[in-house]
Amino acid sequence: MADREKKFLSEGTITYAYILLYIALSSGQIFFNKWVLSSKEINFPYPLGLTLLHMVFSSVLCFILTRAFKVLKVEEGMTLELYTTSVIPIGATFAMTLWLGNTAYLYISVAFAQMLKAIMPVAVFILGVAAGLEIMSCRMLLIMSVISFGVLVASYGEIDINWVGVVYQMGGVVAEALRLIFMEILVKRKGLKLNPVSVMYYVSPCSALCLFIPWIFLEKPKMDAQGTWNFPPVVLALNSLCTFALNLSVFLVISHTSALTIRVAGVVKDWVVVLLSAVLFADTKLTIINLFGYGVAIAGVAAYNNSKLKKEASRNTSGEPQHLESIRMVSPSAPNK
């Protein structure tokens, strides 16, 4: 009996350690990106280039860990047809998500960007209904209305609102919603099961290519003209490594807990980011209206997550195979998340 209790406590300690690691890495990566992009000391205001660097670093490291040293396992079953019809759209939308989301940090505060991201379930639901993956109901309509109202109130309470940053952030939200829809189609209609490591392995090179082409035309000429190629390589390498570590922390949390745990941890992380950004960054000025609106939006997000989990649980009970969480839970891998 004592051994069983000791084992239970040990497993519980490890689980909480993984959750805290995910929250710390996810929050820290957001602040790290903001500092790299907006800091005069680093002098690297190139969100497209930073995102490209993350994807190249992730691609190389994934290949080394899965093929060279075989430390991590990549799920089999990928075909050329699946790659061209599913992975490429996912990679392209993932690239857009990271690019637009990181660019928003040049114009708006971290806290306000996080508040705007709360609208994500609304975008996912609307696109899901359009794609035939979701069914409109009074309950879901009410939840979407609550989230939208909360985000509107939070935006109304923003003191120094920059509409350019808002457009970039909302563009990133739409791109992320499209990515999740493409992932759901890949799982539900094509039946491919992928864990987060496999997603990184297949999607990162595609995303890197999608980012490389616009980078050549949009940011490389600016970097050449301003002579900013002498950026600190150690800082950027560490930033890329933190991004990869965040991906692995998501994998560890999912493998040791459940979808509910990672979603609850995500909500906790959002509040940590919002509150800490007010302390760390001078451009963050929170108001009571900000916090009230964001609280309403988060309540709506919690209701949405609860509804989705109940739906998935009922499918599992009915015997329908469910692999959706193994692929959809990689969303925190986005560096700006």
C-alpha positions in Angstrom: 0.0 0.0 0.0 2.8 2.4 0.9 4.6 1.6 -2.4 1.4 2.3 -4.3 1.0 5.7 -2.6 4.6 6.5 -3.2 4.3 5.6 -6.9 1.1 7.7 -7.2 2.8 10.7 -5.6 5.8 10.3 -7.8 3.7 10.2 -11.0 1.6 13.2 -9.8 4.8 15.2 -9.1 6.1 14.4 -12.6 2.8 15.3 -14.2 2.6 18.7 -12.4 6.3 19.3 -13.3 5.4 18.8 -17.0 2.4 21.1 -16.8 4.5 23.8 -15.1 7.2 23.3 -17.7 4.7 23.8 -20.5 3.2 27.0 -18.9 6.7 28.4 -18.2 8.0 27.6 -21.8 4.8 28.8 -23.5 4.7 32.1 -21.5 8.5 32.6 -21.7 8.5 32.1 -25.5 5.9 34.8 -26.0 8.0 37.3 -23.9 11.2 36.1 -25.6 9.8 36.8 -29.1 8.5 40.2 -28.0 11.9 41.1 -26.7 13.8 39.9 -29.8 11.4 41.7 -32.2 11.1 45.0 -30.3 14.3 45.3 -28.3 16.8 47.9 -29.5 19.6 45.9 -28.1 18.9 42.9 -30.3 17.9 45.0 -33.3 15.9 42.3 -35.1 12.5 43.7 -36.0 11.9 41.0 -38.7 9.0 38.7 -37.6 9.1 36.9 -41.0 12.8 36.2 -40.6 12.5 35.1 -37.0 9.6 32.7 -37.8 11.6 31.3 -40.8 14.5 30.7 -38.5 12.3 28.8 -36.0 11.0 26.5 -38.8 14.4 25.8 -40.2 15.8 25.1 -36.8 12.8 22.8 -36.0 13.2 21.0 -39.3 16.9 20.2 -38.8 16.5 19.2 -35.2 13.5 17.0 -35.9 15.5 15.2 -38.6 18.5 14.7 -36.3 16.4 13.4 -33.4 14.1 11.1 -35.5 16.3 9.9 -38.3 19.9 10.2 -37.2 19.7 9.4 -33.5 16.2 7.9 -33.5 15.4 9.4 -30.1 11.9 10.3 -31.1 9.4 8.3 -33.3 7.6 9.6 -36.4 4.3 8.0 -37.1 4.2 6.2 -40.5 1.5 6.3 -43.1 2.3 9.6 -44.9 1.9 9.4 -48.7 2.7 11.9 -51.4 -1.1 12.4 -52.0 -1.6 13.2 -48.3 1.4 15.5 -48.2 0.3 17.6 -51.1 -3.4 17.8 -50.2 -3.1 18.1 -46.5 0.3 18.8 -45.1 1.1 21.6 -47.5 -2.1 23.5 -46.7 -1.4 22.9 -43.0 2.2 24.1 -43.4 1.1 27.2 -45.3 -1.5 28.2 -42.8 0.9 27.5 -39.9 3.5 29.7 -41.5 0.9 32.5 -41.9 -0.2 32.1 -38.3 3.3 32.5 -36.9 4.3 35.3 -39.3 1.2 37.5 -38.7 1.1 36.8 -35.0 4.7 37.7 -34.5 4.3 40.8 -36.6 1.4 42.0 -34.4 3.9 42.3 -31.5 5.6 45.2 -33.3 2.3 47.2 -33.0 0.4 46.0 -30.0 1.2 44.8 -26.5 1.5 41.2 -25.5 -1.5 41.4 -23.2 -3.8 42.9 -25.9 -2.6 40.3 -28.5 -3.4 37.5 -26.0 -6.9 39.0 -25.5 -7.6 39.1 -29.2 -6.5 35.5 -29.5 -9.4 34.5 -27.3 -11.6 34.9 -30.4 -10.0 31.8 -31.8 -12.9 29.4 -31.0 -15.3 31.6 -32.8 -13.2 31.6 -36.0 -12.7 27.8 -35.7 -16.4 27.2 -35.2 -17.5 29.4 -38.1 -15.1 27.8 -40.5 -16.0 24.3 -39.1 -19.7 25.0 -39.9 -18.7 26.1 -43.4 -16.6 22.9 -43.9 -19.4 20.7 -42.6 -17.3 19.7 -39.5 -19.5 21.5 -36.9 -23.2 21.8 -36.4 -24.9 25.1 -35.5 -26.8 25.0 -32.3 -28.3 27.5 -29.9 -25.8 26.4 -27.2 -22.8 27.0 -29.4 -24.3 30.2 -30.8 -24.6 31.5 -27.2 -21.0 30.5 -26.4 -19.7 32.2 -29.5 -21.7 35.3 -28.6 -20.2 35.4 -25.1 -16.6 35.1 -26.4 -17.2 37.8 -29.0 -18.7 40.1 -26.5 -15.8 39.6 -24.1 -13.2 40.3 -26.8 -15.1 43.4 -27.9 -15.2 44.7 -24.3 -11.5 44.0 -23.8 -10.8 45.9 -27.1 -12.9 48.8 -26.0 -10.9 49.0 -22.8 -7.6 49.2 -24.7 -6.0 52.6 -24.1 -3.5 52.7 -27.0 -5.1 50.6 -29.7 -3.2 50.2 -33.0 -5.4 48.9 -35.8 -2.5 47.7 -37.9 -1.6 45.4 -35.1 -5.2 44.3 -34.6 -5.4 43.4 -38.3 -2.2 41.4 -38.2 -3.4 39.6 -35.0 -6.8 38.8 -36.4 -5.2 37.6 -39.6 -3.1 35.2 -37.5 -6.2 34.0 -35.7 -8.0 33.2 -39.0 -4.9 31.4 -40.4 -4.7 29.4 -37.2 -8.4 28.5 -37.4 -7.8 27.4 -41.0 -4.9 25.2 -39.9 -7.0 23.5 -37.3 -9.8 22.9 -39.8 -7.3 21.3 -42.3 -5.9 19.2 -39.4 -9.4 18.0 -38.5 -10.1 17.1 -42.2 -6.8 15.2 -42.3 -7.8 13.2 -39.2 -11.6 12.7 -39.7 -11.8 12.3 -43.5 -8.4 10.8 -44.2 -7.8 8.9 -41.0 -4.1 9.8 -40.4 -3.0 9.8 -36.8 -0.1 12.1 -36.0 1.5 12.9 -32.7 3.0 16.4 -32.2 6.5 15.2 -33.0 5.3 13.8 -36.3 3.5 17.0 -37.1 6.7 19.0 -36.5 8.7 16.6 -38.7 6.3 16.9 -41.6 5.0 20.4 -41.3 8.1 22.4 -40.3 10.0 22.0 -43.7 6.8 23.0 -45.6 6.3 26.0 -43.4 9.9 27.0 -43.8 9.6 27.0 -47.6 6.3 29.0 -47.4 8.1 31.6 -45.3 11.3 31.6 -47.3 9.7 32.9 -50.5 8.1 36.0 -49.1 11.1 36.6 -46.9 13.3 37.0 -50.0 11.1 39.8 -51.3 9.8 41.5 -48.1 12.5 41.4 -45.5 15.8 40.3 -47.0 16.2 43.6 -49.0 15.6 45.6 -45.7 18.2 43.5 -43.9 20.7 44.1 -46.7 20.0 47.8 -46.8 20.2 48.3 -43.0 23.2 46.0 -42.5 21.5 44.0 -39.8 23.0 40.6 -40.7 25.3 40.9 -37.6 22.5 40.0 -35.2 23.4 38.0 -32.1 23.5 34.3 -33.2 23.5 33.0 -29.7 20.3 34.8 -28.8 18.4 33.7 -31.9 19.7 30.1 -31.6 18.5 30.1 -28.0 15.1 31.6 -29.1 14.7 28.8 -31.7 15.7 26.1 -29.1 13.1 27.4 -26.7 10.5 27.1 -29.5 11.4 23.5 -30.1 11.4 22.8 -26.3 7.9 24.2 -26.2 6.8 21.7 -28.8 8.3 18.8 -26.8 6.7 20.0 -23.6 3.3 19.9 -25.3 4.0 16.3 -26.3 5.0 15.4 -22.7 1.8 16.9 -21.2 -0.4 15.2 -23.7 1.3 11.8 -23.2 1.1 12.0 -19.4 -2.3 13.7 -18.9 -5.3 14.4 -21.2 -6.8 16.9 -23.6 -8.6 18.6 -20.7 -5.4 19.1 -18.8 -3.6 20.8 -21.7 -6.6 23.1 -22.3 -6.9 24.1 -18.7 -3.1 24.7 -18.6 -3.5 26.8 -21.7 -6.1 29.0 -20.0 -3.8 29.4 -17.0 -1.0 30.3 -19.3 -3.1 33.0 -21.0 -3.7 34.7 -17.7 -0.1 34.4 -16.7 1.0 36.1 -19.9 -1.6 38.9 -19.6 -0.7 39.7 -16.0 3.1 39.4 -16.3 3.2 41.5 -19.5 1.9 44.4 -17.5 4.9 44.1 -15.3 7.6 43.3 -17.9 6.6 45.7 -20.7 6.1 49.4 -20.6 3.6 49.3 -23.5 1.2 47.2 -21.5 -1.4 49.2 -19.6 -4.3 47.1 -18.3 -7.6 48.6 -17.4 -10.6 47.2 -15.5 -12.5 47.0 -18.7 -9.7 45.1 -20.3 -9.6 42.5 -17.5 -13.4 42.2 -17.3 -13.8 41.7 -21.0 -11.0 39.1 -21.1 -12.5 37.3 -18.1 -15.9 37.1 -20.0 -14.1 35.8 -23.1 -12.1 33.2 -21.2 -15.3 32.0 -19.5 -16.7 31.5 -23.0 -13.6 29.7 -24.1 -13.9 27.4 -21.1 -17.5 26.6 -22.0 -16.4 25.9 -25.6 -13.6 23.5 -24.4 -16.0 21.7 -22.1 -18.6 21.3 -24.9 -15.9 19.9 -27.3 -14.6 17.5 -24.7 -18.1 16.2 -23.9 -18.7 15.7 -27.6 -15.4 13.8 -28.0 -16.2 11.7 -24.9 -19.6 10.7 -26.3 -17.9 9.7 -29.5 -15.4 7.5 -27.6 -18.3 5.9 -25.7 -20.1 5.1 -29.0 -17.0 3.3 -30.3 -16.0 5.9 -32.9 -12.2 6.1 -33.2 -10.8 9.4 -31.9 -7.3 10.6 -32.9 -8.1 14.3 -33.1 -6.3 15.4 -30.0 -3.1 13.8 -31.0 -2.8 16.2 -33.8 -4.8 19.3 -32.7 -2.9 19.8 -29.5 0.1 21.0 -31.3 -1.4 24.5 -31.6 0.7 25.8 -28.6 3.8 25.2 -30.7 3.2 28.4 -32.4 5.9 30.7 -31.1 3.6 33.6 -30.7 1.1 31.6 -28.6 
